[in-house]
Amino acid sequence: MSKLEQLKTMTDVVADTGDIEAIRRFHPQDATTNPSLLLKAAETARVPITIFGQEMDIATRGLARMNVMMHNRAPAEIAQRDVIA
């Protein structure tokens, strides 16, 4: 058993990267909501990607939209609604 497999039996392993190819090697079972990692993944994608998101709070929604614009990631749709919806 590799060290990575041993570690996976005791804890959750996090791949803190936006490199889709690097993540794919580890077969992740969870996803991230980290905006920086999502934007980095979209930047390095080989195909066009549209970013979708939602925020309940209108101020946080505005910050999310501004973050997307600052990273030149149009189109993006950040809706205002409950994140559990």
Secondary structure, DSSP 8 states (H G I E B T S, - for coil): --HHHHHHHHS--------HHHHHTT---S----HHHHHHHHHH-SS---EEEEESSHHHHHHHHHHHHHTT--SEEEEES-TT-
